[in-house]
């Protein structure tokens, strides 16, 4: 696989994160950001802030730095906007001509894969909070590199 192929696959993965993330965070109940399943578990708001931090970190890694921060969660809608802005910035960096200062495989195995895990946690917490995310056949979903914004949803693909 060439570096360009790896970048395109990473960009498609970011679009997948955006698609699944959009489903997990959209139309959440008003108090969902503070939902707790246990005293020591993270809230959805804390998880979403961590995902946003992951994409800030990914961007710094792509630029040859290693900048990590643990952010205090913003109000839900602001954190949702921060999540999509982080995806947009990282996708723009991957789409640019600038060389990556780390291996694309490392970007996938670190921040990107971690974000997918946490999107799944938010979806699970939605179900536990009584507001489940509607199931769909993701294999048939209209996902494409570059579609990482909050308003780029496509028609749902039902099972079948």
Secondary structure, DSSP 8 states (H G I E B T S, - for coil): --HHHHHHHHHHHHHHHHHHHHHHHTT--TTGGG--SSTTS--HHHHHHHHHHHHHHHHHHHTT-----------HHHHHHHHHHHHHHHHHHHHSSS--SS-HHHHIIIIIHHHHHHHHHHHHHHHHTT-------GGGS---TT--STT---------
